[in-house]
Amino acid sequence: MKFQNPIISGFHPDPSVCRVGEDYFLVTSSFEYFPGIPLFHSKDLVHWEQIGHCLTRDSQVTLSSAVPNSVGIYASTIRYHKGRFYVTSTNVGGGGNFLVWTDDPYGAWSDPMWIDLPGIDPSLYFDKDGRAYYTGADTSIYLCEIDVTTGKVLTEPLFIWDGTGGADPEGPHLYQVGEYYYLFISEGGTSQGHMLTAARSKAITGPYEPCARNPVMSNRSLSLPIKATGHADLVQAHDGYWWAVCLGIRPVPYPDRHHLGRETFLAPIRWDEEMWPIVGNKGSIELEMEGQLLPQSVWAEKPVRDNFDAPTLDYSWNFIYNPDPNLWSLKERKGELALYGSPVNLDDKATSAWIGRRQQHMECTVRTLLNFKPLNNNEEAGLSIFLNCDHHYDIALKRDEGHNTISFRRKIGTLWKVENCVAFDQESVILEIGATPNLYSFRYAEEDGEFKEIGSGEVHYLSTEVGGKFTGNFFVLYATGNGEKCENPAFFKWFDYIPMEV
């Protein structure tokens, strides 16, 4: 049966998956965004529902703003053993490698147990004798035994494989299939040269023999719409078939540039007569693939409109860095999101009145109804398409020289410009961004009025190739006094996310 990729669209890189009976759980990286480590559930490996995050408290995670898109929560691994879920990950710039656990994936996770080991991309393997092994990447792949109840390292790290010679050997995962331990890693860097390679040994400590067909998965040098595939994790479904989840990008040509971030893809695995894996379509990942699918279990689609009428924010919303609870509220006005603009603005690498959700479709439209009464010059609130603090386009209701205006601004690295500014004597406005693969268009309207276009900006300048590194674009609701605290809150009555594609 056929299925469509990606299975989780938008900025959801470095997927890791585990099975519990007939249920599947998956986590992805989150970098500088809070809550950390999105957590998903599925019954069929194709359709996924987000059920929470693993890191939801300041006691669990401190997110650095030193180098946006380069620090924070890197690749995580999720595993299940004897009734308990474990996630191990790295907080780059915020403490290093750690382990959290829960007995209920729908509930809260523990505070981190810090693991005194170097490198990134930690993974866990529970052997049949009950021992827990930890693999990590630190210029090469190493293995050691740890105590998962304390995080204590029990044996000296042993370097077990350097890979096949590709750059940046990382993302190790261990599995046992038949009489062999299989080690899968990624090489070539997380860009167009990305690839998955495999080795195996009859002893967990090695020596590991590489597969003669390495790389076992890569879309490099292929004229396919998916590029940079790698960082895979394997799972055996409850019907016995094997699958891989991996990251990849869908760039806009030419030259290739991508702005949705690295997404999560799925591929079937077969084993050849020598018990080496054949991933996907002879090693490649495609938008439409075929495999021995489980009975489909489709989740109800999320509504287009968020009315902000729940007691907490939907899981799709995120903060940049650790949030300040004094900068937002769902309680001041029932059914509205209030943002209290601080002196920090969108350009500042610091916590601000900023709430965003991932762009998950090349073609989509977002809208919000804003009510805001700016009293002092430079107070503003609005809607942004945001790659990072140095690359974003914004439409805002703003106070400028004693008058309310609708302003459209673009920030591209060290360049910025207010592209358009029109008088607007209302306190309520509908703001809209329309996205296509190559262009963002910005419009505004009075309630029940017709939309007026105020400007547009090329998608190219908000792509990873121009201004990013490891993340993707967010649609952001924000408020700021641009150096001063806003006198009044900005109220967002609703937010629409309207996909124009499947």
C-alpha positions as CSV (number, residue, x, y, z in Angstrom):
1,M,0.0,0.0,0.0
2,K,1.1,3.6,-0.7
3,F,1.6,6.4,1.7
4,Q,2.8,10.0,1.5
5,N,5.9,11.7,2.9
6,P,6.7,13.6,5.0
7,I,4.8,12.0,7.8
8,I,5.4,15.0,10.1
9,S,5.9,18.2,8.1
10,G,7.7,21.4,9.0
11,F,10.6,21.8,11.4
12,H,10.7,18.3,13.0
13,P,14.2,17.0,12.6
14,D,16.2,14.0,14.0
15,P,13.2,11.7,14.6
16,S,13.4,8.8,17.0
17,V,10.7,6.2,17.5
18,C,9.9,3.3,19.8
19,R,7.0,0.8,20.0
20,V,5.0,-0.3,23.0
21,G,2.7,-3.1,21.9
22,E,0.6,-1.7,19.0
23,D,1.4,2.0,19.9
24,Y,4.3,4.1,18.5
25,F,5.9,7.1,20.1
26,L,8.2,9.6,18.3
27,V,10.3,12.6,19.4
28,T,12.2,15.3,17.4
29,S,14.7,18.0,18.1
30,S,13.6,21.5,19.2
31,F,16.8,23.6,19.5
32,E,16.0,27.1,21.1
33,Y,12.3,26.6,21.2
34,F,10.2,25.9,24.3
35,P,8.6,23.5,25.3
36,G,11.4,21.1,24.3
37,I,11.3,17.8,22.5
38,P,7.9,17.4,20.7
39,L,6.3,14.0,21.5
40,F,4.0,12.2,19.0
41,H,1.8,9.1,19.1
42,S,0.7,6.8,16.2
43,K,-1.0,3.5,15.6
44,D,0.1,3.0,12.0
45,L,3.5,4.9,11.7
46,V,2.0,7.1,9.0
47,H,-0.5,9.3,10.9
48,W,0.8,11.1,14.0
49,E,-0.8,13.2,16.7
50,Q,1.2,15.4,19.0
51,I,0.5,14.5,22.6
52,G,2.9,16.8,24.4
53,H,6.5,17.7,25.0
54,C,9.2,16.0,27.1
55,L,10.6,19.3,28.5
56,T,7.9,21.6,29.8
57,R,9.5,23.2,32.9
58,D,12.4,25.6,33.5
59,S,13.8,23.0,35.9
60,Q,14.2,20.7,33.0
61,V,15.8,22.9,30.4
62,T,17.7,26.2,30.1
63,L,17.8,27.5,26.5
64,S,20.7,29.6,25.5
65,S,20.3,32.6,23.1
66,A,24.0,32.9,22.3
67,V,23.9,31.5,18.8
68,P,20.3,31.1,17.5
69,N,19.6,27.9,15.4
70,S,22.9,26.4,16.7
71,V,22.3,25.7,20.4
72,G,19.6,24.2,22.5
73,I,18.0,20.7,22.3
74,Y,19.7,18.6,19.7
75,A,18.8,15.1,18.6
76,S,17.0,12.9,21.1
77,T,16.3,9.2,21.4
78,I,13.2,7.6,22.9
79,R,13.2,4.1,24.2
80,Y,10.8,1.9,26.3
81,H,12.0,-0.6,28.8
82,K,10.0,-2.5,31.5
83,G,7.1,-0.1,31.7
84,R,9.2,3.1,31.5
85,F,9.9,5.6,28.7
86,Y,13.3,7.1,28.5
87,V,14.5,10.0,26.4
88,T,18.1,11.0,26.2
89,S,19.3,14.1,24.5
90,T,21.9,17.0,24.5
91,N,21.3,20.6,25.6
92,V,24.1,22.3,23.7
93,G,25.0,25.5,25.6
94,G,22.8,24.5,28.5
95,G,24.4,21.5,30.4
96,G,25.3,18.8,27.9
97,N,23.9,15.3,27.7
98,F,21.0,14.2,29.9
99,L,18.3,11.6,30.5
100,V,14.6,12.1,31.4
101,W,11.9,9.5,32.0
102,T,8.2,8.9,32.5
103,D,5.8,6.1,33.2
104,D,3.1,7.9,31.4
105,P,3.9,9.5,28.0
106,Y,0.8,11.7,28.3
107,G,1.9,13.1,31.6
108,A,5.0,14.9,33.0
109,W,8.6,13.8,32.5
110,S,11.3,13.8,35.2
111,D,13.9,16.5,35.7
112,P,17.1,15.6,33.8
113,M,19.8,13.2,35.0
114,W,23.0,14.7,33.7
115,I,25.3,12.3,32.0
116,D,29.1,13.0,32.2
117,L,30.0,12.1,28.7
118,P,31.2,14.2,25.7
119,G,29.6,14.8,22.3
120,I,26.1,14.9,21.0
121,D,23.3,12.6,19.7
122,P,23.0,10.1,22.6
123,S,21.1,6.9,22.2
124,L,20.1,4.0,24.5
125,Y,20.1,0.3,23.9
126,F,18.7,-2.2,26.5
127,D,20.3,-5.6,26.0
128,K,18.6,-8.9,26.7
129,D,20.6,-9.3,29.9
130,G,19.1,-6.1,31.3
131,R,22.2,-3.9,30.8
132,A,21.7,-0.4,29.4
133,Y,24.2,0.8,26.8
134,Y,24.7,4.4,25.8
135,T,26.1,5.4,22.4
136,G,27.2,9.0,21.5
137,A,29.1,10.9,18.8
138,D,32.3,12.7,19.6
139,T,34.3,12.8,16.3
140,S,33.7,9.0,16.3
141,I,31.0,6.7,17.7
142,Y,31.5,5.4,21.3
143,L,29.7,3.0,23.6
144,C,29.5,2.6,27.3
145,E,27.3,1.1,29.9
146,I,25.2,3.4,32.1
147,D,22.8,3.2,35.0
148,V,19.5,4.6,33.7
149,T,18.2,5.1,37.3
150,T,21.0,7.6,38.1
151,G,22.7,8.6,34.8
152,K,26.0,7.3,36.2
153,V,28.5,6.0,33.6
154,L,29.5,2.4,34.6
155,T,32.2,1.7,32.0
156,E,34.8,3.7,30.2
157,P,33.7,4.9,26.7
158,L,34.9,2.6,24.0
159,F,35.1,3.9,20.4
160,I,33.5,1.3,18.2
161,W,33.3,2.8,14.7
162,D,34.6,5.7,12.7
163,G,32.1,5.3,9.9
164,T,33.0,5.0,6.2
165,G,35.0,8.2,6.0
166,G,32.2,10.7,5.5
167,A,32.2,14.0,7.5
168,D,30.6,14.2,10.9
169,P,29.8,10.6,12.0
170,E,26.8,11.1,14.3
171,G,23.3,9.9,15.2
172,P,24.2,6.4,16.4
173,H,21.5,3.8,17.1
174,L,22.0,0.1,18.1
175,Y,19.6,-2.8,17.4
176,Q,19.8,-6.5,17.6
177,V,18.5,-8.5,14.7
178,G,19.1,-12.2,14.8
179,E,22.7,-13.0,15.8
180,Y,24.0,-9.5,15.0
181,Y,24.1,-6.1,16.7
182,Y,23.6,-3.5,14.1
183,L,25.0,0.0,14.4
184,F,23.4,2.7,12.2
185,I,24.9,6.2,12.0
186,S,24.7,9.3,9.8
187,E,27.6,10.8,7.9
188,G,28.3,13.5,5.4
189,G,26.9,16.4,7.4
190,T,23.2,17.3,7.8
191,S,22.9,18.8,4.3
192,Q,22.8,17.5,0.7
193,G,25.6,15.0,1.4
194,H,23.8,13.4,4.3
195,M,23.7,9.6,4.3
196,L,22.9,6.6,6.6
197,T,25.6,3.9,7.0
198,A,25.4,0.6,8.8
199,A,27.8,-1.9,10.4
200,R,27.3,-5.0,12.5
201,S,29.0,-7.3,15.0
202,K,28.2,-10.4,17.0
203,A,29.5,-8.7,20.1
204,I,28.1,-5.4,21.2
205,T,31.6,-4.0,21.8
206,G,32.7,-4.9,18.3
207,P,34.6,-5.1,16.1
208,Y,31.9,-3.7,13.7
209,E,32.0,-4.8,10.0
210,P,30.6,-2.2,7.6
211,C,27.9,-3.0,5.0
212,A,29.5,-3.4,1.6
213,R,26.5,-1.4,0.1
214,N,27.1,1.7,2.3
215,P,25.4,4.1,2.4
216,V,22.3,2.1,3.0
217,M,20.2,5.3,2.6
218,S,20.9,8.6,0.9
219,N,19.2,10.9,-1.6
220,R,22.5,12.7,-2.5
221,S,23.1,13.3,-6.2
222,L,19.6,12.2,-7.1
223,S,17.0,14.3,-8.9
224,L,14.4,13.8,-6.3
225,P,12.3,16.5,-4.5
226,I,13.6,15.2,-1.1
227,K,17.2,15.9,-0.2
228,A,19.5,15.6,2.8
229,T,18.0,12.3,4.1
230,G,19.7,10.8,7.1
231,H,19.6,10.6,10.9
232,A,17.4,7.5,10.8
233,D,15.9,5.4,13.7
234,L,14.5,1.9,13.1
235,V,11.5,0.1,14.6
236,Q,10.0,-3.3,14.1
237,A,6.2,-3.0,13.8
238,H,4.0,-5.3,15.7
239,D,3.3,-7.2,12.4
240,G,7.0,-8.0,12.1
241,Y,8.0,-5.6,9.4
242,W,10.8,-3.1,9.8
243,W,10.6,0.7,9.2
244,A,12.9,3.7,9.4
245,V,12.0,7.3,10.3
246,C,14.5,9.8,9.1
247,L,15.0,13.5,8.5
248,G,15.0,15.2,5.1
249,I,14.3,18.5,3.4
250,R,12.1,19.6,0.5
251,P,14.0,22.4,-1.1
252,V,12.7,25.0,-3.6
253,P,14.9,24.9,-6.7
254,Y,17.1,26.5,-8.3
255,P,19.5,26.8,-6.5
256,D,18.1,24.6,-3.8
257,R,17.0,26.3,-0.6
258,H,14.7,25.2,2.1
259,H,12.6,27.1,4.6
260,L,10.3,24.6,6.3
261,G,13.2,23.0,8.2
262,R,14.2,19.4,8.3
263,E,11.1,17.2,8.3
264,T,10.3,13.6,9.4
265,F,10.0,10.9,6.7
266,L,9.2,7.2,6.7
267,A,10.6,4.3,4.7
268,P,10.1,0.5,4.8
269,I,13.1,-1.7,5.4
270,R,13.7,-5.2,3.8
271,W,16.6,-7.5,4.7
272,D,18.6,-9.1,2.0
273,E,19.8,-12.7,1.9
274,E,22.9,-11.7,3.9
275,M,20.8,-9.9,6.5
276,W,21.8,-6.4,5.5
277,P,19.1,-3.7,5.3
278,I,17.6,-2.3,2.1
279,V,16.0,1.0,3.1
280,G,13.2,2.6,1.1
281,N,13.5,2.4,-2.7
282,K,17.0,0.8,-2.9
283,G,18.3,3.4,-0.5
284,S,16.3,6.5,-1.5
285,I,13.3,8.2,0.1
286,E,10.4,9.6,-2.0
287,L,7.3,11.6,-1.5
288,E,5.1,8.6,-2.3
289,M,6.3,5.2,-1.1
290,E,4.9,1.7,-0.8
291,G,5.2,-0.7,2.1
292,Q,3.3,-3.3,4.2
293,L,1.3,-0.8,6.0
294,L,-0.5,-1.3,9.3
295,P,-4.2,-0.8,9.5
296,Q,-4.7,2.9,9.1
297,S,-5.6,5.0,12.2
298,V,-6.3,8.6,11.1
299,W,-6.5,11.2,13.7
300,A,-9.1,13.9,13.4
301,E,-7.7,16.9,11.6
302,K,-7.0,20.0,13.7
303,P,-9.4,22.8,13.2
304,V,-8.2,25.7,11.0
305,R,-9.0,28.2,13.8
306,D,-7.5,28.5,17.3
307,N,-10.0,30.5,19.4
308,F,-7.6,30.6,22.4
309,D,-10.5,29.4,24.5
310,A,-8.7,26.4,26.1
311,P,-7.0,26.8,29.5
312,T,-3.6,26.1,28.0
313,L,-2.0,26.8,24.6
314,D,-2.3,24.1,21.9
315,Y,0.8,21.9,21.6
316,S,1.6,23.5,18.2
317,W,2.5,26.8,19.9
318,N,6.0,27.5,21.0
319,F,8.1,30.2,22.8
320,I,11.6,31.3,21.8
321,Y,13.9,30.5,24.7
322,N,12.5,29.9,28.2
323,P,9.3,32.0,28.4
324,D,8.5,34.7,30.9
325,P,5.0,34.0,32.3
326,N,4.5,37.7,32.8
327,L,4.6,38.4,29.1
328,W,1.5,36.4,28.1
329,S,-1.9,35.2,29.4
330,L,-5.0,33.3,28.3
331,K,-6.9,34.6,31.4
332,E,-7.1,38.4,31.1
333,R,-9.8,38.1,28.5
334,K,-11.7,34.9,28.0
335,G,-11.1,33.5,24.5
336,E,-8.2,35.8,23.7
337,L,-4.4,35.6,23.9
338,A,-2.9,38.6,25.6
339,L,0.8,39.6,25.0
340,Y,2.4,42.2,27.2
341,G,5.0,43.9,25.1
342,S,8.4,44.3,26.8
343,P,11.4,46.4,25.7
344,V,12.7,43.3,23.8
345,N,11.9,43.1,20.1
346,L,12.1,40.5,17.4
347,D,15.7,41.3,16.6
348,D,16.9,40.8,20.2
349,K,18.3,37.4,21.2
350,A,16.3,37.3,24.4
351,T,13.0,36.2,25.8
352,S,10.2,38.4,24.5
353,A,6.4,38.5,24.1
354,W,6.7,36.0,21.2
355,I,4.4,32.9,20.5
356,G,4.8,31.0,17.3
357,R,3.9,27.9,15.4
358,R,5.8,26.1,12.7
359,Q,5.1,26.6,9.0
360,Q,4.3,23.1,7.8
361,H,3.1,23.7,4.2
362,M,4.7,25.4,1.3
363,E,1.4,27.0,0.4
364,C,-0.8,28.2,3.2
365,T,-2.4,31.3,4.7
366,V,-2.4,32.5,8.2
367,R,-4.6,35.2,9.7
368,T,-5.2,36.7,13.1
369,L,-7.6,39.3,14.6
370,L,-5.6,41.8,16.7
371,N,-6.9,44.3,19.1
372,F,-4.2,46.7,20.4
373,K,-4.2,50.3,21.6
374,P,-0.6,51.5,21.4
375,L,0.0,54.7,23.4
376,N,3.6,55.6,22.9
377,N,5.8,55.8,19.8
378,N,7.4,52.5,18.7
379,E,4.8,50.3,20.5
380,E,3.7,47.6,18.1
381,A,2.1,44.2,17.9
382,G,1.6,42.0,15.0
383,L,2.3,38.9,12.9
384,S,5.7,37.7,11.6
385,I,7.2,35.0,9.5
386,F,10.3,34.2,11.4
387,L,13.5,32.2,10.7
388,N,15.5,33.7,13.5
389,C,16.2,37.0,15.2
390,D,18.2,38.2,12.1
391,H,15.8,37.0,9.4
392,H,12.1,37.8,9.6
393,Y,9.3,39.7,7.9
394,D,6.7,41.5,10.0
395,I,3.3,43.2,9.6
396,A,2.2,45.2,12.7
397,L,-0.2,47.7,14.1
398,K,2.2,50.4,15.4
399,R,2.3,53.8,17.0
400,D,4.4,56.1,14.9
401,E,4.8,59.9,15.5
402,G,1.6,60.1,17.4
403,H,-0.5,58.1,14.9
404,N,-1.5,54.4,14.5
405,T,-0.1,52.8,11.4
406,I,0.1,49.4,9.7
407,S,3.7,48.8,9.0
408,F,5.5,46.2,6.9
409,R,9.2,45.6,7.6
410,R,11.9,43.2,6.4
411,K,15.0,42.1,8.4
412,I,17.7,40.2,6.4
413,G,20.9,39.9,8.4
414,T,22.4,43.3,9.0
415,L,20.0,44.8,6.5
416,W,16.5,46.0,7.5
417,K,13.9,48.3,6.0
418,V,10.4,49.5,6.7
419,E,9.0,48.7,3.2
420,N,5.6,50.3,3.7
421,C,3.7,52.2,6.3
422,V,0.0,53.3,6.0
423,A,-2.2,55.3,8.3
424,F,-4.7,53.2,10.2
425,D,-7.0,54.8,12.8
426,Q,-8.5,51.6,14.2
427,E,-7.5,49.5,17.2
428,S,-8.7,46.2,15.7
429,V,-7.2,44.8,12.5
430,I,-7.0,41.4,10.7
431,L,-3.5,40.6,9.7
432,E,-2.7,38.0,7.0
433,I,0.3,36.3,5.5
434,G,0.0,34.2,2.4
435,A,2.8,31.7,1.7
436,T,3.8,30.2,-1.7
437,P,7.1,28.3,-2.3
438,N,8.7,31.5,-3.5
439,L,6.9,34.5,-1.9
440,Y,5.3,35.7,1.4
441,S,2.5,38.3,0.8
442,F,1.2,40.6,3.6
443,R,-2.3,42.0,3.9
444,Y,-4.5,43.7,6.4
445,A,-8.2,44.5,6.8
446,E,-10.7,46.0,9.1
447,E,-13.1,43.6,10.6
448,D,-15.6,42.5,7.8
449,G,-13.6,44.7,5.4
450,E,-11.6,43.9,2.3
451,F,-8.0,42.9,2.5
452,K,-5.4,45.4,1.3
453,E,-1.9,44.3,0.3
454,I,1.0,46.1,2.0
455,G,4.0,44.3,0.7
456,S,5.7,41.0,0.0
457,G,9.1,39.3,0.5
458,E,11.0,36.5,-1.1
459,V,11.0,33.2,0.7
460,H,14.7,32.8,-0.4
461,Y,15.9,35.3,2.2
462,L,14.3,33.3,5.0
463,S,15.8,30.0,4.0
464,T,18.4,27.9,5.9
465,E,20.8,28.4,3.0
466,V,20.7,32.2,3.5
467,G,20.2,32.8,7.2
468,G,19.6,29.7,9.2
469,K,21.2,26.5,10.4
470,F,19.1,23.7,12.0
471,T,15.6,25.1,12.3
472,G,12.7,26.2,10.1
473,N,10.2,29.1,9.8
474,F,7.6,30.0,12.3
475,F,4.5,32.2,12.1
476,V,4.7,34.4,15.1
477,L,2.3,36.5,17.2
478,Y,4.3,39.2,19.0
479,A,4.2,42.5,20.9
480,T,7.0,44.9,21.8
481,G,7.8,48.4,22.9
482,N,11.1,48.5,21.1
483,G,13.1,49.6,24.1
484,E,10.3,50.4,26.4
485,K,7.5,48.4,28.1
486,C,4.1,48.7,26.3
487,E,1.4,50.5,28.2
488,N,-1.4,48.1,27.0
489,P,-1.6,44.4,26.2
490,A,-2.1,43.2,22.7
491,F,-5.1,40.9,22.4
492,F,-5.3,38.2,19.7
493,K,-8.8,37.0,19.4
494,W,-8.2,34.1,17.0
495,F,-5.6,32.6,14.7
496,D,-6.2,30.7,11.5
497,Y,-3.7,28.3,9.8
498,I,-5.1,27.4,6.4
499,P,-3.1,24.8,4.4
500,M,-3.5,25.0,0.6
501,E,-2.0,21.6,0.0
502,V,-2.1,18.1,1.5
